[in-house]
């Protein structure tokens, strides 16, 4: 009768397989965590951008109620939007959205040259055109990010 002996091979194989499974599992969890962080940051960027776009549309809506609604705002001063159940308003109180996003806007004068083109310096003041600048700030891991949209609004 022939007897075959294996000395400790099974235990070693089990330990090696367990180590390989552990390394593979940890790498998958690490990749999943990194993707989750990227996704979370991207969602904040998307929401901030959409809130800035919404700010532009809200100011257009406010202007549609009368040119004085925007033209009476002091130039280059910071203002905020406030929404009631049915309409948008301009406020001097900070607007915080979902406890994370801080939205504000500024109204700037517009100047035109002799060809009636908008210019960044010089030119003549155009009292029927305003540049609105909407900002949305939020914090991500100790750093502030900002979405910014600009648009011209005219008194037709």
VMD Tcl script that builds the backbone (N, CA, C; Angstrom):
set m [mol new atoms 468]
animate dup $m
set s [atomselect $m all]
$s set {name element resname resid chain x y z} {
  {N N UNK 1 A 0.816 -1.146 0.000}
  {CA C UNK 1 A 0.000 0.000 0.000}
  {C C UNK 1 A 0.888 1.247 0.000}
  {N N UNK 2 A 0.581 2.160 -0.903}
  {CA C UNK 2 A 1.373 3.385 -1.026}
  {C C UNK 2 A 0.590 4.506 -0.348}
  {N N UNK 3 A 1.269 5.215 0.519}
  {CA C UNK 3 A 0.638 6.326 1.242}
  {C C UNK 3 A 1.325 7.610 0.801}
  {N N UNK 4 A 0.515 8.598 0.411}
  {CA C UNK 4 A 1.044 9.896 -0.021}
  {C C UNK 4 A 0.883 10.892 1.116}
  {N N UNK 5 A 1.921 11.642 1.355}
  {CA C UNK 5 A 1.859 12.626 2.443}
  {C C UNK 5 A 2.059 14.026 1.875}
  {N N UNK 6 A 1.177 14.945 2.299}
  {CA C UNK 6 A 1.342 16.360 1.984}
  {C C UNK 6 A 1.503 17.066 3.311}
  {N N UNK 7 A 2.518 17.866 3.413}
  {CA C UNK 7 A 2.755 18.501 4.703}
  {C C UNK 7 A 2.454 19.991 4.650}
  {N N UNK 8 A 1.291 20.393 5.158}
  {CA C UNK 8 A 0.924 21.799 5.318}
  {C C UNK 8 A 0.610 22.550 4.054}
  {N N UNK 9 A 0.482 21.924 2.936}
  {CA C UNK 9 A 0.191 22.599 1.672}
  {C C UNK 9 A -1.170 23.255 1.659}
  {N N UNK 10 A -2.171 22.656 2.228}
  {CA C UNK 10 A -3.527 23.177 2.204}
  {C C UNK 10 A -3.628 24.482 2.981}
  {N N UNK 11 A -3.015 24.567 4.137}
  {CA C UNK 11 A -3.059 25.780 4.952}
  {C C UNK 11 A -2.379 26.942 4.233}
  {N N UNK 12 A -1.264 26.699 3.610}
  {CA C UNK 12 A -0.550 27.738 2.875}
  {C C UNK 12 A -1.389 28.250 1.705}
  {N N UNK 13 A -2.017 27.343 0.994}
  {CA C UNK 13 A -2.865 27.742 -0.132}
  {C C UNK 13 A -4.032 28.598 0.321}
  {N N UNK 14 A -4.640 28.246 1.441}
  {CA C UNK 14 A -5.771 29.016 1.978}
  {C C UNK 14 A -5.320 30.435 2.353}
  {N N UNK 15 A -4.181 30.557 2.975}
  {CA C UNK 15 A -3.663 31.877 3.377}
  {C C UNK 15 A -3.358 32.723 2.140}
  {N N UNK 16 A -2.755 32.163 1.121}
  {CA C UNK 16 A -2.429 32.900 -0.110}
  {C C UNK 16 A -3.710 33.355 -0.814}
  {N N UNK 17 A -4.692 32.474 -0.927}
  {CA C UNK 17 A -5.957 32.831 -1.574}
  {C C UNK 17 A -6.665 33.935 -0.787}
  {N N UNK 18 A -6.665 33.839 0.543}
  {CA C UNK 18 A -7.297 34.869 1.380}
  {C C UNK 18 A -6.597 36.219 1.195}
  {N N UNK 19 A -5.286 36.212 1.083}
  {CA C UNK 19 A -4.538 37.464 0.876}
  {C C UNK 19 A -4.875 38.065 -0.483}
  {N N UNK 20 A -4.952 37.234 -1.502}
  {CA C UNK 20 A -5.289 37.732 -2.845}
  {C C UNK 20 A -6.692 38.320 -2.858}
  {N N UNK 21 A -7.644 37.628 -2.256}
  {CA C UNK 21 A -9.025 38.134 -2.199}
  {C C UNK 21 A -9.086 39.452 -1.424}
  {N N UNK 22 A -8.331 39.557 -0.344}
  {CA C UNK 22 A -8.302 40.797 0.449}
  {C C UNK 22 A -7.761 41.966 -0.367}
  {N N UNK 23 A -6.665 41.744 -1.084}
  {CA C UNK 23 A -6.070 42.812 -1.893}
  {C C UNK 23 A -7.030 43.257 -2.993}
  {N N UNK 24 A -7.649 42.297 -3.670}
  {CA C UNK 24 A -8.599 42.629 -4.737}
  {C C UNK 24 A -9.802 43.377 -4.167}
  {N N UNK 25 A -10.337 42.918 -3.042}
  {CA C UNK 25 A -11.494 43.578 -2.417}
  {C C UNK 25 A -11.155 45.001 -1.999}
  {N N UNK 26 A -9.998 45.180 -1.378}
  {CA C UNK 26 A -9.602 46.530 -0.947}
  {C C UNK 26 A -9.422 47.468 -2.134}
  {N N UNK 27 A -8.889 46.963 -3.236}
  {CA C UNK 27 A -8.709 47.830 -4.404}
  {C C UNK 27 A -10.068 48.214 -4.994}
  {N N UNK 28 A -11.033 47.282 -5.007}
  {CA C UNK 28 A -12.377 47.626 -5.484}
  {C C UNK 28 A -13.041 48.653 -4.579}
  {N N UNK 29 A -12.922 48.474 -3.259}
  {CA C UNK 29 A -13.518 49.441 -2.341}
  {C C UNK 29 A -12.843 50.804 -2.451}
  {N N UNK 30 A -11.525 50.819 -2.648}
  {CA C UNK 30 A -10.816 52.088 -2.834}
  {C C UNK 30 A -11.262 52.798 -4.096}
  {N N UNK 31 A -11.410 52.061 -5.175}
  {CA C UNK 31 A -11.888 52.654 -6.430}
  {C C UNK 31 A -13.316 53.148 -6.277}
  {N N UNK 32 A -14.160 52.384 -5.618}
  {CA C UNK 32 A -15.544 52.789 -5.393}
  {C C UNK 32 A -15.603 54.074 -4.565}
  {N N UNK 33 A -14.767 54.173 -3.522}
  {CA C UNK 33 A -14.739 55.370 -2.694}
  {C C UNK 33 A -14.290 56.585 -3.510}
  {N N UNK 34 A -13.252 56.428 -4.322}
  {CA C UNK 34 A -12.769 57.541 -5.150}
  {C C UNK 34 A -13.838 57.989 -6.139}
  {N N UNK 35 A -14.509 57.046 -6.783}
  {CA C UNK 35 A -15.586 57.394 -7.714}
  {C C UNK 35 A -16.742 58.083 -7.001}
  {N N UNK 36 A -17.029 57.630 -5.803}
  {CA C UNK 36 A -18.091 58.255 -5.010}
  {C C UNK 36 A -17.750 59.715 -4.698}
  {N N UNK 37 A -16.500 59.991 -4.366}
  {CA C UNK 37 A -16.068 61.369 -4.084}
  {C C UNK 37 A -16.154 62.236 -5.334}
  {N N UNK 38 A -15.720 61.711 -6.477}
  {CA C UNK 38 A -15.818 62.468 -7.728}
  {C C UNK 38 A -17.267 62.764 -8.060}
  {N N UNK 39 A -18.121 61.770 -7.868}
  {CA C UNK 39 A -19.547 61.947 -8.147}
  {C C UNK 39 A -20.148 63.018 -7.240}
  {N N UNK 40 A -19.805 62.979 -5.969}
  {CA C UNK 40 A -20.332 63.961 -5.026}
  {C C UNK 40 A -19.886 65.377 -5.415}
  {N N UNK 41 A -18.631 65.546 -5.788}
  {CA C UNK 41 A -18.131 66.857 -6.201}
  {C C UNK 41 A -18.822 67.317 -7.487}
  {N N UNK 42 A -18.963 66.416 -8.455}
  {CA C UNK 42 A -19.628 66.768 -9.717}
  {C C UNK 42 A -21.075 67.176 -9.489}
  {N N UNK 43 A -21.760 66.526 -8.569}
  {CA C UNK 43 A -23.152 66.883 -8.274}
  {C C UNK 43 A -23.236 68.296 -7.693}
  {N N UNK 44 A -22.277 68.681 -6.868}
  {CA C UNK 44 A -22.258 70.045 -6.330}
  {C C UNK 44 A -22.017 71.060 -7.451}
  {N N UNK 45 A -21.107 70.749 -8.356}
  {CA C UNK 45 A -20.825 71.647 -9.480}
  {C C UNK 45 A -22.071 71.803 -10.357}
  {N N UNK 46 A -22.735 70.694 -10.658}
  {CA C UNK 46 A -23.943 70.753 -11.490}
  {C C UNK 46 A -25.024 71.573 -10.802}
  {N N UNK 47 A -25.241 71.326 -9.524}
  {CA C UNK 47 A -26.296 72.064 -8.809}
  {C C UNK 47 A -25.946 73.547 -8.708}
  {N N UNK 48 A -24.686 73.868 -8.431}
  {CA C UNK 48 A -24.266 75.267 -8.365}
  {C C UNK 48 A -24.464 75.984 -9.689}
  {N N UNK 49 A -24.122 75.302 -10.776}
  {CA C UNK 49 A -24.295 75.877 -12.112}
  {C C UNK 49 A -25.770 76.107 -12.423}
  {N N UNK 50 A -26.603 75.131 -12.102}
  {CA C UNK 50 A -28.042 75.291 -12.347}
  {C C UNK 50 A -28.642 76.408 -11.499}
  {N N UNK 51 A -28.165 76.570 -10.277}
  {CA C UNK 51 A -28.660 77.661 -9.429}
  {C C UNK 51 A -28.244 79.027 -9.985}
  {N N UNK 52 A -27.045 79.115 -10.568}
  {CA C UNK 52 A -26.617 80.373 -11.188}
  {C C UNK 52 A -27.482 80.681 -12.407}
  {N N UNK 53 A -27.756 79.669 -13.230}
  {CA C UNK 53 A -28.643 79.867 -14.381}
  {C C UNK 53 A -30.043 80.279 -13.925}
  {N N UNK 54 A -30.524 79.652 -12.873}
  {CA C UNK 54 A -31.836 80.005 -12.329}
  {C C UNK 54 A -31.853 81.461 -11.870}
  {N N UNK 55 A -30.726 81.925 -11.311}
  {CA C UNK 55 A -30.628 83.323 -10.886}
  {C C UNK 55 A -30.789 84.279 -12.058}
  {N N UNK 56 A -30.164 83.958 -13.191}
  {CA C UNK 56 A -30.319 84.791 -14.393}
  {C C UNK 56 A -31.784 84.832 -14.804}
  {N N UNK 57 A -32.429 83.672 -14.842}
  {CA C UNK 57 A -33.836 83.618 -15.251}
  {C C UNK 57 A -34.730 84.347 -14.254}
  {N N UNK 58 A -34.430 84.254 -12.970}
  {CA C UNK 58 A -35.216 84.968 -11.964}
  {C C UNK 58 A -35.103 86.486 -12.163}
  {N N UNK 59 A -33.901 86.955 -12.466}
  {CA C UNK 59 A -33.724 88.400 -12.692}
  {C C UNK 59 A -34.422 88.851 -13.970}
  {N N UNK 60 A -34.453 88.018 -14.973}
  {CA C UNK 60 A -35.221 88.356 -16.187}
  {C C UNK 60 A -36.707 88.436 -15.865}
  {N N UNK 61 A -37.172 87.519 -15.027}
  {CA C UNK 61 A -38.572 87.545 -14.610}
  {C C UNK 61 A -38.871 88.818 -13.822}
  {N N UNK 62 A -37.986 89.187 -12.914}
  {CA C UNK 62 A -38.176 90.405 -12.118}
  {C C UNK 62 A -38.202 91.625 -13.034}
  {N N UNK 63 A -37.295 91.652 -14.017}
  {CA C UNK 63 A -37.260 92.785 -14.952}
  {C C UNK 63 A -38.526 92.846 -15.790}
  {N N UNK 64 A -39.138 91.727 -16.087}
  {CA C UNK 64 A -40.361 91.735 -16.906}
  {C C UNK 64 A -41.509 92.437 -16.185}
  {N N UNK 65 A -41.400 92.591 -14.884}
  {CA C UNK 65 A -42.401 93.333 -14.121}
  {C C UNK 65 A -42.183 94.837 -14.155}
  {N N UNK 66 A -41.103 95.281 -14.743}
  {CA C UNK 66 A -40.800 96.712 -14.848}
  {C C UNK 66 A -39.306 96.953 -14.789}
  {N N UNK 67 A -38.831 97.821 -15.697}
  {CA C UNK 67 A -37.401 98.112 -15.794}
  {C C UNK 67 A -36.845 98.647 -14.485}
  {N N UNK 68 A -37.627 99.414 -13.746}
  {CA C UNK 68 A -37.148 99.990 -12.480}
  {C C UNK 68 A -36.812 98.924 -11.442}
  {N N UNK 69 A -37.365 97.742 -11.585}
  {CA C UNK 69 A -37.056 96.675 -10.630}
  {C C UNK 69 A -35.565 96.358 -10.610}
  {N N UNK 70 A -34.900 96.489 -11.758}
  {CA C UNK 70 A -33.451 96.250 -11.808}
  {C C UNK 70 A -32.654 97.547 -11.879}
  {N N UNK 71 A -33.133 98.513 -12.632}
  {CA C UNK 71 A -32.353 99.741 -12.824}
  {C C UNK 71 A -32.230 100.554 -11.542}
  {N N UNK 72 A -33.085 100.308 -10.564}
  {CA C UNK 72 A -33.000 101.059 -9.307}
  {C C UNK 72 A -31.999 100.449 -8.323}
  {N N UNK 73 A -31.452 99.294 -8.634}
  {CA C UNK 73 A -30.443 98.662 -7.766}
  {C C UNK 73 A -29.134 99.422 -7.922}
  {N N UNK 74 A -28.488 99.786 -6.821}
  {CA C UNK 74 A -27.197 100.475 -6.935}
  {C C UNK 74 A -26.184 99.625 -7.713}
  {N N UNK 75 A -25.506 100.258 -8.657}
  {CA C UNK 75 A -24.542 99.575 -9.516}
  {C C UNK 75 A -23.410 99.002 -8.666}
  {N N UNK 76 A -22.982 97.793 -9.017}
  {CA C UNK 76 A -21.863 97.080 -8.397}
  {C C UNK 76 A -22.089 96.700 -6.933}
  {N N UNK 77 A -23.315 96.841 -6.429}
  {CA C UNK 77 A -23.590 96.409 -5.062}
  {C C UNK 77 A -24.094 94.962 -5.081}
  {N N UNK 78 A -23.848 94.255 -4.018}
  {CA C UNK 78 A -24.268 92.857 -3.936}
  {C C UNK 78 A -25.706 92.781 -3.440}
  {N N UNK 79 A -26.510 92.018 -4.143}
  {CA C UNK 79 A -27.908 91.794 -3.768}
  {C C UNK 79 A -28.183 90.293 -3.841}
  {N N UNK 80 A -29.333 89.909 -3.328}
  {CA C UNK 80 A -29.697 88.501 -3.237}
  {C C UNK 80 A -31.100 88.306 -3.802}
  {N N UNK 81 A -31.420 87.072 -4.106}
  {CA C UNK 81 A -32.763 86.731 -4.561}
  {C C UNK 81 A -33.526 86.111 -3.399}
  {N N UNK 82 A -34.810 86.411 -3.357}
  {CA C UNK 82 A -35.697 85.795 -2.376}
  {C C UNK 82 A -36.917 85.309 -3.130}
  {N N UNK 83 A -37.340 84.118 -2.833}
  {CA C UNK 83 A -38.504 83.578 -3.524}
  {C C UNK 83 A -39.626 83.379 -2.517}
  {N N UNK 84 A -40.772 83.894 -2.880}
  {CA C UNK 84 A -41.976 83.631 -2.104}
  {C C UNK 84 A -42.699 82.507 -2.831}
  {N N UNK 85 A -43.821 82.048 -2.329}
  {CA C UNK 85 A -44.480 80.924 -2.999}
  {C C UNK 85 A -44.783 81.153 -4.484}
  {N N UNK 86 A -44.970 82.406 -4.897}
  {CA C UNK 86 A -45.364 82.600 -6.294}
  {C C UNK 86 A -44.478 83.543 -7.091}
  {N N UNK 87 A -43.553 84.272 -6.457}
  {CA C UNK 87 A -42.705 85.163 -7.254}
  {C C UNK 87 A -41.349 85.432 -6.639}
  {N N UNK 88 A -40.470 85.933 -7.506}
  {CA C UNK 88 A -39.108 86.273 -7.110}
  {C C UNK 88 A -39.053 87.712 -6.647}
  {N N UNK 89 A -38.181 87.974 -5.689}
  {CA C UNK 89 A -37.951 89.328 -5.195}
  {C C UNK 89 A -36.452 89.550 -5.036}
  {N N UNK 90 A -36.076 90.818 -4.946}
  {CA C UNK 90 A -34.689 91.189 -4.675}
  {C C UNK 90 A -34.593 91.517 -3.196}
  {N N UNK 91 A -33.517 91.047 -2.568}
  {CA C UNK 91 A -33.365 91.197 -1.134}
  {C C UNK 91 A -31.963 91.686 -0.800}
  {N N UNK 92 A -31.834 92.274 0.386}
  {CA C UNK 92 A -30.499 92.638 0.867}
  {C C UNK 92 A -30.019 91.630 1.908}
  {N N UNK 93 A -30.815 90.588 2.148}
  {CA C UNK 93 A -30.435 89.515 3.078}
  {C C UNK 93 A -29.830 88.354 2.300}
  {N N UNK 94 A -28.738 87.790 2.795}
  {CA C UNK 94 A -28.086 86.687 2.089}
  {C C UNK 94 A -29.037 85.518 1.826}
  {N N UNK 95 A -28.842 84.894 0.680}
  {CA C UNK 95 A -29.639 83.742 0.286}
  {C C UNK 95 A -28.782 82.490 0.382}
  {N N UNK 96 A -29.201 81.557 1.219}
  {CA C UNK 96 A -28.523 80.278 1.355}
  {C C UNK 96 A -29.508 79.198 0.912}
  {N N UNK 97 A -29.078 78.354 -0.004}
  {CA C UNK 97 A -29.939 77.332 -0.581}
  {C C UNK 97 A -29.463 75.961 -0.113}
  {N N UNK 98 A -30.367 75.198 0.439}
  {CA C UNK 98 A -30.091 73.839 0.936}
  {C C UNK 98 A -28.941 73.803 1.944}
  {N N UNK 99 A -28.698 74.902 2.617}
  {CA C UNK 99 A -27.647 74.953 3.622}
  {C C UNK 99 A -26.242 74.850 3.068}
  {N N UNK 100 A -26.082 74.824 1.736}
  {CA C UNK 100 A -24.764 74.629 1.125}
  {C C UNK 100 A -24.377 75.711 0.131}
  {N N UNK 101 A -25.359 76.275 -0.550}
  {CA C UNK 101 A -25.095 77.181 -1.661}
  {C C UNK 101 A -25.467 78.603 -1.271}
  {N N UNK 102 A -24.583 79.536 -1.596}
  {CA C UNK 102 A -24.747 80.946 -1.284}
  {C C UNK 102 A -24.836 81.686 -2.617}
  {N N UNK 103 A -26.043 82.230 -2.943}
  {CA C UNK 103 A -26.242 82.878 -4.247}
  {C C UNK 103 A -26.394 84.384 -4.052}
  {N N UNK 104 A -25.740 85.137 -4.940}
  {CA C UNK 104 A -25.833 86.596 -4.924}
  {C C UNK 104 A -25.626 87.112 -6.337}
  {N N UNK 105 A -25.957 88.389 -6.538}
  {CA C UNK 105 A -25.762 88.971 -7.868}
  {C C UNK 105 A -25.370 90.424 -7.755}
  {N N UNK 106 A -24.839 90.929 -8.860}
  {CA C UNK 106 A -24.481 92.343 -8.991}
  {C C UNK 106 A -24.984 92.845 -10.331}
  {N N UNK 107 A -25.367 94.103 -10.355}
  {CA C UNK 107 A -25.807 94.768 -11.578}
  {C C UNK 107 A -24.721 95.765 -11.962}
  {N N UNK 108 A -24.317 95.757 -13.234}
  {CA C UNK 108 A -23.267 96.652 -13.707}
  {C C UNK 108 A -23.792 97.537 -14.833}
  {N N UNK 109 A -23.281 98.749 -14.881}
  {CA C UNK 109 A -23.611 99.652 -15.980}
  {C C UNK 109 A -22.980 99.153 -17.267}
  {N N UNK 110 A -23.584 99.530 -18.389}
  {CA C UNK 110 A -23.072 99.148 -19.705}
  {C C UNK 110 A -22.754 100.419 -20.480}
  {N N UNK 111 A -21.606 100.398 -21.144}
  {CA C UNK 111 A -21.167 101.547 -21.937}
  {C C UNK 111 A -21.019 101.125 -23.391}
  {N N UNK 112 A -21.297 102.059 -24.304}
  {CA C UNK 112 A -21.219 101.776 -25.740}
  {C C UNK 112 A -20.317 102.806 -26.420}
  {N N UNK 113 A -19.663 102.352 -27.503}
  {CA C UNK 113 A -18.822 103.260 -28.277}
  {C C UNK 113 A -19.659 103.942 -29.364}
  {N N UNK 114 A -18.998 104.680 -30.231}
  {CA C UNK 114 A -19.698 105.436 -31.278}
  {C C UNK 114 A -20.423 104.520 -32.269}
  {N N UNK 115 A -19.988 103.257 -32.362}
  {CA C UNK 115 A -20.643 102.299 -33.264}
  {C C UNK 115 A -21.779 101.551 -32.570}
  {N N UNK 116 A -22.092 101.943 -31.346}
  {CA C UNK 116 A -23.146 101.326 -30.534}
  {C C UNK 116 A -22.774 99.921 -30.068}
  {N N UNK 117 A -21.462 99.618 -30.075}
  {CA C UNK 117 A -20.996 98.337 -29.551}
  {C C UNK 117 A -20.683 98.484 -28.068}
  {N N UNK 118 A -20.921 97.415 -27.297}
  {CA C UNK 118 A -20.608 97.434 -25.869}
  {C C UNK 118 A -19.094 97.410 -25.699}
  {N N UNK 119 A -18.599 98.280 -24.815}
  {CA C UNK 119 A -17.165 98.366 -24.551}
  {C C UNK 119 A -16.912 98.184 -23.057}
  {N N UNK 120 A -15.727 97.685 -22.716}
  {CA C UNK 120 A -15.398 97.448 -21.310}
  {C C UNK 120 A -14.885 98.707 -20.621}
  {N N UNK 121 A -14.397 99.666 -21.390}
  {CA C UNK 121 A -13.967 100.929 -20.787}
  {C C UNK 121 A -14.206 102.059 -21.782}
  {N N UNK 122 A -14.448 103.235 -21.244}
  {CA C UNK 122 A -14.753 104.387 -22.093}
  {C C UNK 122 A -16.163 104.284 -22.621}
  {N N UNK 123 A -16.472 105.067 -23.610}
  {CA C UNK 123 A -17.795 105.015 -24.216}
  {C C UNK 123 A -18.819 105.823 -23.438}
  {N N UNK 124 A -20.055 105.699 -23.864}
  {CA C UNK 124 A -21.175 106.435 -23.287}
  {C C UNK 124 A -22.089 105.459 -22.550}
  {N N UNK 125 A -22.573 105.892 -21.389}
  {CA C UNK 125 A -23.470 105.061 -20.588}
  {C C UNK 125 A -24.743 104.756 -21.370}
  {N N UNK 126 A -25.141 103.497 -21.390}
  {CA C UNK 126 A -26.405 103.074 -21.998}
  {C C UNK 126 A -27.394 102.840 -20.855}
  {N N UNK 127 A -28.329 103.761 -20.631}
  {CA C UNK 127 A -29.253 103.626 -19.492}
  {C C UNK 127 A -30.295 102.527 -19.679}
  {N N UNK 128 A -30.367 101.956 -20.876}
  {CA C UNK 128 A -31.362 100.920 -21.147}
  {C C UNK 128 A -30.780 99.508 -21.245}
  {N N UNK 129 A -29.534 99.358 -20.812}
  {CA C UNK 129 A -28.905 98.039 -20.797}
  {C C UNK 129 A -28.148 97.868 -19.484}
  {N N UNK 130 A -28.277 96.695 -18.893}
  {CA C UNK 130 A -27.550 96.357 -17.675}
  {C C UNK 130 A -26.871 95.001 -17.866}
  {N N UNK 131 A -25.720 94.850 -17.248}
  {CA C UNK 131 A -25.049 93.557 -17.197}
  {C C UNK 131 A -25.334 92.974 -15.821}
  {N N UNK 132 A -25.931 91.785 -15.782}
  {CA C UNK 132 A -26.160 91.135 -14.493}
  {C C UNK 132 A -25.173 89.988 -14.359}
  {N N UNK 133 A -24.669 89.841 -13.162}
  {CA C UNK 133 A -23.614 88.894 -12.850}
  {C C UNK 133 A -24.088 88.067 -11.654}
  {N N UNK 134 A -24.406 86.794 -11.862}
  {CA C UNK 134 A -24.917 85.936 -10.792}
  {C C UNK 134 A -23.814 84.971 -10.360}
  {N N UNK 135 A -23.642 84.843 -9.054}
  {CA C UNK 135 A -22.630 83.966 -8.468}
  {C C UNK 135 A -23.291 82.963 -7.532}
  {N N UNK 136 A -22.791 81.755 -7.512}
  {CA C UNK 136 A -23.190 80.755 -6.524}
  {C C UNK 136 A -21.901 80.156 -5.961}
  {N N UNK 137 A -21.732 80.275 -4.645}
  {CA C UNK 137 A -20.554 79.736 -3.954}
  {C C UNK 137 A -20.958 78.540 -3.106}
  {N N UNK 138 A -20.031 77.578 -2.957}
  {CA C UNK 138 A -20.226 76.458 -2.046}
  {C C UNK 138 A -18.861 75.946 -1.623}
  {N N UNK 139 A -18.842 75.237 -0.518}
  {CA C UNK 139 A -17.591 74.686 0.006}
  {C C UNK 139 A -17.506 73.201 -0.280}
  {N N UNK 140 A -16.315 72.755 -0.627}
  {CA C UNK 140 A -16.050 71.331 -0.830}
  {C C UNK 140 A -14.702 71.028 -0.215}
  {N N UNK 141 A -14.718 70.305 0.873}
  {CA C UNK 141 A -13.501 69.879 1.564}
  {C C UNK 141 A -12.583 71.051 1.893}
  {N N UNK 142 A -13.182 72.127 2.411}
  {CA C UNK 142 A -12.405 73.275 2.862}
  {C C UNK 142 A -12.068 74.302 1.796}
  {N N UNK 143 A -12.442 74.062 0.554}
  {CA C UNK 143 A -12.166 75.018 -0.525}
  {C C UNK 143 A -13.494 75.555 -1.065}
  {N N UNK 144 A -13.514 76.825 -1.428}
  {CA C UNK 144 A -14.720 77.440 -1.973}
  {C C UNK 144 A -14.701 77.343 -3.491}
  {N N UNK 145 A -15.814 76.889 -4.046}
  {CA C UNK 145 A -15.994 76.839 -5.499}
  {C C UNK 145 A -17.079 77.832 -5.868}
  {N N UNK 146 A -17.028 78.348 -7.097}
  {CA C UNK 146 A -17.995 79.347 -7.551}
  {C C UNK 146 A -18.451 79.043 -8.964}
  {N N UNK 147 A -19.757 79.155 -9.173}
  {CA C UNK 147 A -20.329 79.140 -10.522}
  {C C UNK 147 A -20.763 80.569 -10.807}
  {N N UNK 148 A -20.513 81.052 -12.018}
  {CA C UNK 148 A -20.805 82.441 -12.355}
  {C C UNK 148 A -21.414 82.517 -13.749}
  {N N UNK 149 A -22.518 83.238 -13.864}
  {CA C UNK 149 A -23.155 83.483 -15.157}
  {C C UNK 149 A -23.369 84.975 -15.313}
  {N N UNK 150 A -23.174 85.468 -16.545}
  {CA C UNK 150 A -23.398 86.874 -16.871}
  {C C UNK 150 A -24.398 86.960 -18.008}
  {N N UNK 151 A -25.191 88.030 -17.990}
  {CA C UNK 151 A -26.145 88.234 -19.070}
  {C C UNK 151 A -26.486 89.714 -19.161}
  {N N UNK 152 A -26.760 90.161 -20.368}
  {CA C UNK 152 A -27.225 91.527 -20.554}
  {C C UNK 152 A -28.754 91.535 -20.544}
  {N N UNK 153 A -29.310 92.559 -19.921}
  {CA C UNK 153 A -30.748 92.758 -19.921}
  {C C UNK 153 A -31.003 94.154 -20.426}
  {N N UNK 154 A -31.954 94.275 -21.347}
  {CA C UNK 154 A -32.246 95.589 -21.927}
  {C C UNK 154 A -33.678 95.996 -21.642}
  {N N UNK 155 A -33.885 97.290 -21.632}
  {CA C UNK 155 A -35.210 97.874 -21.480}
  {C C UNK 155 A -35.740 98.142 -22.887}
  {N N UNK 156 A -36.573 97.247 -23.363}
  {CA C UNK 156 A -37.082 97.392 -24.727}
  {C C UNK 156 A -38.287 98.306 -24.776}
}
mol reanalyze $m
mol bondsrecalc $m
mol representation Tube
mol addrep $m
